[in-house]
Amino acid sequence: MKRLLLVAVILAAVAVVVIIAVRALRHDSGDLSVNQKAAPAIVIVDPAHGGSDAGSKGDSVVEKDVTLAIANKMSALAGEFAGLKVVLTRSSDTDVTASNRIGAAARESATLYVSIHANAFDSPTAVGIETLVDAGHASGDSAWSLALAVEKATVKSTSAKERGVRAQGTAFTGLAVPAAAVYVGFITAPEERAKLVSPAYQEQVARGILQGISDYLAAGSAGASTEP
Ligand SMILES: [Zn+2]
């Protein structure tokens, strides 16, 4: 009877060891697959304005609604772009301080920062997409390359007029990561305004910006691997 008890204890001990070993192996292989995947690039997407700050207006359309709709579509579509994780500075019609917007980059350990605006002008004939970088940036640096990639891809996706990349303003001063502000069209141009409130066009804009970000990141990694 004592012998039977001893056998039972040994069998139980062996079973526990086997269970622990199998769990450890599973855990290892799980970690391995995580390690093999490159960490996604964290992209801060900032729908400019919001809440009490409507931004520019054209007819009954306000900039804060256009920028939010496009940002939310970027968030929804991000999964289609490998290696991208989109983090929004707001996902509803709320006030966000400038420091909280910019601060998202550090909080999220972001790779880059893209702000979305709509343009406005006195003349209703001004149309097209332009992308801004902070003052001091020049062709060839990382912010400019990001802006250029976003500008090109968004123009391609929408067939809008290409206005190009410009350096201006200080909204991104203090940001340690490449940053660009894409002005997705003129809210003051009746035809472009009609497009900017259309969900289908907003999706084209969102896909264009995501493609541009993706192109910028791909060019960066390709450049790094071909360097001597
Ligand atoms: Zn704006």
Boltz pocket constraint, residues with backbone or C-beta under 6 A from the ligand:
constraints:
  - pocket:
      binder: B
      contacts: [[A, 48], [A, 49], [A, 55], [A, 56], [A, 63], [A, 116], [A, 117], [A, 118]]
      max_distance: 6.0
